[in-house]
Amino acid sequence: MKLDVIKLDGGTAGSIELDEALFGLEPRADILHRVVRWQRAKAQAGTHSVLGKSEVSYSTKKIYRQKGTGGARHGSKKAPIFRHGGVYKGPTPRSHAHDLTKKFRALGLRHALSAKAKSGSLVVIEAADMAEAKTALLAKAAKELGWKKVLVIDGASVNENFALAARNLDGIDVLPTMGANVYDILKRDTLVITKAGVEALEARLK
């Protein structure tokens, strides 16, 4: 598929032929859902914790005599049925991560790129370079191009001035090709890829 290439100032810079295997697939929600779930589960801290019966601070003395009270036979105030007692089978620190094969993760990335291309939310720019790191200049350019919530994917490395200028802008995120992922692509309204980024993605996902 062919797509027009623009410059950061809005001018035209020819066109580019995009690989159908990356940008021409019929997006599948089930594949995208599985990859996003894998990403979010991996990012989850898993630091939730409560005190169990053996961890709460109470005396270990038997709370009252075994027989003759007419009540249940209790031996510890730490039991979960008592106020301030330990929690039964409560959450403990653990990893929420689960496995997903490399091939499936790559497939998910292809479908995310194709989803943006199909919806018309994919923009290819010649280069994400700036002579000086001026946030105001980038904000003006983004406004003229109609970018509100965008993810910019560059080549192997990101232009330092562009990254510094984008750092203070709420709606613009910048990633090198190796950082491209399904969740970040789907979260933004527009996906902007440099020509170098397209080449690097095609090399990475072949």
Order of alpha helices (4+ residues) and beta strands (2+ residues): beta-beta-alpha-alpha-alpha-beta-alpha-beta-alpha-beta-alpha-beta-alpha
